[in-house]
């Protein structure tokens, strides 16, 4: 099926299911092996932080086969009226678009796909605020590590450390590290983000080296579950680039979805 355009940032993580069920909470029998969400009897859901009374657009493709029975649910929290779309009539891949405005007081919403019979499919799910501005170009290359170590330099890792690229994440421990230098403009603010998970009580860091010189505050993390870390970085005068260094101190530190963009 055609892919949805992604000119506006997608608030749903892995909405194309290209990384199987990553970032989706799954119960029952759900198959992600075809790079789509195929529900036989179960549910796939994801929590998204939203702004109350701001209108959002959810676009996706659905398919219902073999007398499928299911639904698409948008549930606000604190609890209020749910938005429900039945997926109970046979159709091959068809685009859908749903506009949703969270009620006053909403902190986050849960988007859930469920099925109780037959086969219910969803793919290319994209959630955006109607007030969103177009995304700035991504400065980090291979930030999801799908191309393994491409664009990342691990040569500064000390002997005996671990620095492993598995095609989905970067894992580091015992001061294993990976670095990437990006070109940027002095006196501008950049939005940096990374997702991390720390195993076995480990500690990790992201260190920033403005080029040719300068200092920025590093990010330290110890979270045991996948967590998004964000930081606005103001580049010092004279800066022409920045080295981004991912470091795992001990335990097992996993990095994913590294991003840096000019802040608008």
C-alpha positions, 0 to 999 in steps of 0.5 A, a space after each residue: 500500500 502507499 506510505 503515508 507522507 511524513 512531513 509532520 512529526 509522527 507522535 506515534 512511535 513505530 507507526 509503520 510497524 517496520 520494527 515489529 511491535 516495538 513501542 506497542 503494548 501487546 496482549 493476546 495474538 498479534 502478528 507484526 512479522 509482515 511489517 503491519 499489525 495483524 490482530 487475530 485475538 488481542 490488542 496493540 496499544 500505545 500511550 501518547 502525551 497530548 495537549 487538551 482541546 488541541 485537535 489531532 489527526 490520526 491517519 492509517 490504513 486498515 484491512 479486515 479479512 475472514 469475518 474479522 471483528 475489531 475496533 480502533 479505540 482512542 481513550 483519554 486519561 483521566 477517563 472521559 468519553 472514548 472515541 471508537 471506530 468499528 473494524 467489522 466489515 470486510 475490506 482490503 487495504 483502505 485509508 482512514 482519517 480520524 480527527 480527535 480533540 482531547 477533552 479539557 484536563 486530558 494528560 495523555 491518550 491511549 490508541 488501541 487496536 483490537 480484534 476478537 475474530 478473523 483478521 484485523 490489520 492496521 498499518 502506516 499509523 500517523 498521529 499529528 497535531 493540526 497545529 504542528 509545523 513541518 519537521 526540520 531535516 534530521 541531522 543524525 544519520 542512522 539514528 535508529 541503527 537499522 544500518 548497524 554501525 554505518 555513520 557511527 564511529 566506535 573506535 574510541 571505545 577502550 579495550 575490553 568494552 562492549 559496543 554492539 550494533 544489532 540492526 535495531 539498537 546500539 548496546 554499550 558497557 564498560 565505557 563502550 561508545 559510538 560517536 557521530 559528528 554533525 554540521 550545524 550553525 552557531 548560536 542556534 538551538 537544536 532539539 536532541 532526543 534519544 531513547 535508552 534502556 539500562 540493564 543490570 543497574 547500568 548508567 549511560 551518558 550522551 556527551 556533546 562536543 561542539 566543534 571546534 571547541 566549547 562545552 555543553 551539559 551531558 545527559 546521564 540516565 539510569 532508567 530500566 525501561 525504555 525512556 525518551 530523553 530530550 534536551 535543547 542545545 544552544 550552540 556556542 559562538 563559533 561552532 561549526 559542528 557537534 560530536 554526539 557521543 553515546 557511552 555505556 558506563 556499566 551494566 548494559 546500556 541500549 540506545 535507539 532513535 537518536 535525533 537532532 534537529 534545528 528548533 523552530 
